[in-house]
């Protein structure tokens, strides 16, 4: 719960600026921060895998073209 405190505080402040009581914003901030914590490692893994694949294809293309000449 303490780890999601920042998300709750930001969500409550945004909700107050929009004219709400802050409670619904705190709940939304808590949920959004939890979702970001769950999805961020997946995105990082995908990006790393894509980069490795790109570099492997470039290396293979460089080696394959040198053999043909």
Backbone as JSON Lines, residues from 0, in Angstrom:
{"i":0,"aa":"X","n":[0.82,-1.19,0.0],"ca":[0.0,0.0,0.0],"c":[0.87,1.25,0.0]}
{"i":1,"aa":"X","n":[1.96,1.23,0.73],"ca":[2.83,2.4,0.79],"c":[3.47,2.67,-0.56]}
{"i":2,"aa":"X","n":[3.74,1.62,-1.33],"ca":[4.37,1.8,-2.63],"c":[3.44,2.51,-3.61]}
{"i":3,"aa":"X","n":[2.16,2.42,-3.41],"ca":[1.19,3.08,-4.3],"c":[0.74,4.43,-3.76]}
{"i":4,"aa":"X","n":[1.36,4.91,-2.72],"ca":[0.96,6.16,-2.09],"c":[1.13,7.34,-3.05]}
{"i":5,"aa":"X","n":[2.2,7.35,-3.81],"ca":[2.44,8.45,-4.75],"c":[1.33,8.51,-5.79]}
{"i":6,"aa":"X","n":[0.94,7.38,-6.34],"ca":[-0.15,7.36,-7.32],"c":[-1.46,7.83,-6.72]}
{"i":7,"aa":"X","n":[-1.7,7.47,-5.48],"ca":[-2.92,7.91,-4.82],"c":[-2.92,9.42,-4.6]}
{"i":8,"aa":"X","n":[-1.78,9.95,-4.19],"ca":[-1.71,11.39,-3.95],"c":[-1.85,12.2,-5.24]}
{"i":9,"aa":"X","n":[-1.21,11.75,-6.3],"ca":[-1.32,12.44,-7.58],"c":[-2.75,12.36,-8.1]}
{"i":10,"aa":"X","n":[-3.36,11.2,-8.02],"ca":[-4.74,11.04,-8.48],"c":[-5.7,11.89,-7.68]}
{"i":11,"aa":"X","n":[-5.51,11.98,-6.38],"ca":[-6.39,12.8,-5.54],"c":[-6.25,14.28,-5.9]}
{"i":12,"aa":"X","n":[-5.02,14.73,-6.15],"ca":[-4.8,16.13,-6.5],"c":[-5.42,16.47,-7.85]}
{"i":13,"aa":"X","n":[-5.29,15.57,-8.81],"ca":[-5.9,15.79,-10.13],"c":[-7.42,15.84,-9.99]}
{"i":14,"aa":"X","n":[-7.98,14.97,-9.18],"ca":[-9.43,14.95,-9.0],"c":[-9.9,16.23,-8.31]}
{"i":15,"aa":"X","n":[-9.15,16.74,-7.36],"ca":[-9.54,17.99,-6.69],"c":[-9.5,19.17,-7.65]}
{"i":16,"aa":"X","n":[-8.52,19.18,-8.55],"ca":[-8.44,20.28,-9.53],"c":[-9.63,20.25,-10.48]}
{"i":17,"aa":"X","n":[-10.18,19.08,-10.71],"ca":[-11.34,18.96,-11.58],"c":[-12.64,19.21,-10.84]}
{"i":18,"aa":"X","n":[-12.57,19.44,-9.55],"ca":[-13.76,19.77,-8.77],"c":[-14.32,18.62,-7.98]}
{"i":19,"aa":"X","n":[-13.65,17.49,-7.93],"ca":[-14.14,16.35,-7.17],"c":[-13.64,16.37,-5.74]}
{"i":20,"aa":"X","n":[-13.99,15.35,-4.98],"ca":[-13.61,15.28,-3.58],"c":[-12.19,14.75,-3.39]}
{"i":21,"aa":"X","n":[-11.66,14.07,-4.38],"ca":[-10.32,13.53,-4.29],"c":[-10.29,12.04,-4.03]}
{"i":22,"aa":"X","n":[-11.37,11.48,-3.5],"ca":[-11.39,10.06,-3.18],"c":[-11.38,9.21,-4.44]}
{"i":23,"aa":"X","n":[-12.21,9.55,-5.41],"ca":[-12.23,8.77,-6.65],"c":[-10.92,8.91,-7.4]}
{"i":24,"aa":"X","n":[-10.31,10.09,-7.35],"ca":[-9.0,10.28,-7.98],"c":[-7.92,9.45,-7.31]}
{"i":25,"aa":"X","n":[-8.0,9.33,-5.99],"ca":[-7.03,8.51,-5.26],"c":[-7.16,7.05,-5.66]}
{"i":26,"aa":"X","n":[-8.37,6.59,-5.81],"ca":[-8.6,5.2,-6.21],"c":[-8.1,4.98,-7.63]}
{"i":27,"aa":"X","n":[-8.4,5.91,-8.53],"ca":[-7.93,5.8,-9.91],"c":[-6.41,5.83,-9.97]}
{"i":28,"aa":"X","n":[-5.78,6.71,-9.2],"ca":[-4.32,6.77,-9.17],"c":[-3.71,5.48,-8.67]}
{"i":29,"aa":"X","n":[-4.32,4.88,-7.67],"ca":[-3.86,3.61,-7.13],"c":[-3.92,2.51,-8.19]}
{"i":30,"aa":"X","n":[-5.04,2.45,-8.91],"ca":[-5.21,1.42,-9.93],"c":[-4.28,1.64,-11.12]}
{"i":31,"aa":"X","n":[-4.12,2.89,-11.54],"ca":[-3.26,3.18,-12.68],"c":[-1.81,2.87,-12.35]}
{"i":32,"aa":"X","n":[-1.37,3.22,-11.16],"ca":[0.01,2.92,-10.78],"c":[0.25,1.41,-10.74]}
{"i":33,"aa":"X","n":[-0.72,0.67,-10.26],"ca":[-0.61,-0.79,-10.26],"c":[-0.54,-1.36,-11.66]}
{"i":34,"aa":"X","n":[-1.33,-0.8,-12.57],"ca":[-1.32,-1.27,-13.96],"c":[0.01,-0.95,-14.62]}
{"i":35,"aa":"X","n":[0.54,0.22,-14.35],"ca":[1.83,0.6,-14.94],"c":[2.93,-0.32,-14.43]}
{"i":36,"aa":"X","n":[2.89,-0.65,-13.15],"ca":[3.9,-1.56,-12.59],"c":[3.8,-2.95,-13.2]}
{"i":37,"aa":"X","n":[2.62,-3.35,-13.62],"ca":[2.44,-4.68,-14.22],"c":[2.85,-4.69,-15.68]}
{"i":38,"aa":"X","n":[2.59,-3.61,-16.4],"ca":[2.82,-3.57,-17.85],"c":[4.24,-3.14,-18.2]}
{"i":39,"aa":"X","n":[4.87,-2.31,-17.4],"ca":[6.2,-1.78,-17.71],"c":[7.24,-2.87,-17.96]}
{"i":40,"aa":"X","n":[7.31,-3.92,-17.15],"ca":[8.3,-4.98,-17.44],"c":[8.03,-5.7,-18.76]}
{"i":41,"aa":"X","n":[6.77,-5.85,-19.13],"ca":[6.43,-6.48,-20.4],"c":[6.89,-5.63,-21.57]}
{"i":42,"aa":"X","n":[6.68,-4.32,-21.47],"ca":[7.11,-3.41,-22.54],"c":[8.63,-3.4,-22.64]}
{"i":43,"aa":"X","n":[9.31,-3.38,-21.51],"ca":[10.78,-3.38,-21.53],"c":[11.31,-4.67,-22.14]}
{"i":44,"aa":"X","n":[10.72,-5.79,-21.81],"ca":[11.14,-7.07,-22.37],"c":[10.91,-7.12,-23.88]}
{"i":45,"aa":"X","n":[9.78,-6.62,-24.33],"ca":[9.48,-6.57,-25.75],"c":[10.5,-5.69,-26.48]}
{"i":46,"aa":"X","n":[10.79,-4.52,-25.93],"ca":[11.74,-3.6,-26.57],"c":[13.13,-4.2,-26.63]}
{"i":47,"aa":"X","n":[13.56,-4.86,-25.59],"ca":[14.88,-5.49,-25.57],"c":[14.93,-6.62,-26.6]}
{"i":48,"aa":"X","n":[13.91,-7.44,-26.67],"ca":[13.87,-8.52,-27.64],"c":[13.85,-8.0,-29.07]}
{"i":49,"aa":"X","n":[13.12,-6.93,-29.32],"ca":[13.08,-6.33,-30.65],"c":[14.46,-5.81,-31.04]}
{"i":50,"aa":"X","n":[15.16,-5.17,-30.11],"ca":[16.5,-4.66,-30.38],"c":[17.49,-5.77,-30.68]}
{"i":51,"aa":"X","n":[17.43,-6.84,-29.93],"ca":[18.32,-7.98,-30.17],"c":[18.03,-8.59,-31.53]}
{"i":52,"aa":"X","n":[16.76,-8.73,-31.87],"ca":[16.39,-9.28,-33.18],"c":[16.89,-8.4,-34.31]}
{"i":53,"aa":"X","n":[16.75,-7.1,-34.16],"ca":[17.21,-6.17,-35.19],"c":[18.72,-6.27,-35.38]}
{"i":54,"aa":"X","n":[19.46,-6.28,-34.28],"ca":[20.92,-6.38,-34.38],"c":[21.35,-7.72,-34.95]}
{"i":55,"aa":"X","n":[20.66,-8.79,-34.61],"ca":[21.0,-10.11,-35.14],"c":[20.76,-10.16,-36.65]}
{"i":56,"aa":"X","n":[19.67,-9.57,-37.11],"ca":[19.41,-9.54,-38.56],"c":[20.45,-8.72,-39.3]}
{"i":57,"aa":"X","n":[20.83,-7.59,-38.71],"ca":[21.86,-6.77,-39.35],"c":[23.2,-7.49,-39.4]}
{"i":58,"aa":"X","n":[23.55,-8.17,-38.33],"ca":[24.81,-8.91,-38.3],"c":[24.78,-10.04,-39.32]}
{"i":59,"aa":"X","n":[23.67,-10.75,-39.4],"ca":[23.54,-11.83,-40.36],"c":[23.63,-11.3,-41.79]}
{"i":60,"aa":"X","n":[22.98,-10.18,-42.06],"ca":[23.02,-9.59,-43.4],"c":[24.43,-9.16,-43.76]}
{"i":61,"aa":"X","n":[25.16,-8.63,-42.79],"ca":[26.54,-8.21,-43.05],"c":[27.43,-9.4,-43.36]}
{"i":62,"aa":"X","n":[27.26,-10.49,-42.65],"ca":[28.06,-11.7,-42.88],"c":[27.65,-12.37,-44.18]}
{"i":63,"aa":"X","n":[26.37,-12.44,-44.46],"ca":[25.88,-13.13,-45.66],"c":[26.28,-12.41,-46.93]}
{"i":64,"aa":"X","n":[26.27,-11.08,-46.93],"ca":[26.65,-10.35,-48.12],"c":[28.15,-10.44,-48.38]}
{"i":65,"aa":"X","n":[28.95,-10.56,-47.36],"ca":[30.4,-10.69,-47.56],"c":[30.75,-12.06,-48.15]}
{"i":66,"aa":"X","n":[29.99,-13.06,-47.82],"ca":[30.26,-14.4,-48.36],"c":[29.92,-14.5,-49.85]}
{"i":67,"aa":"X","n":[28.92,-13.74,-50.28],"ca":[28.5,-13.81,-51.68],"c":[29.49,-13.1,-52.6]}
{"i":68,"aa":"X","n":[30.23,-12.17,-52.11],"ca":[31.15,-11.4,-52.97],"c":[32.39,-12.12,-53.19]}
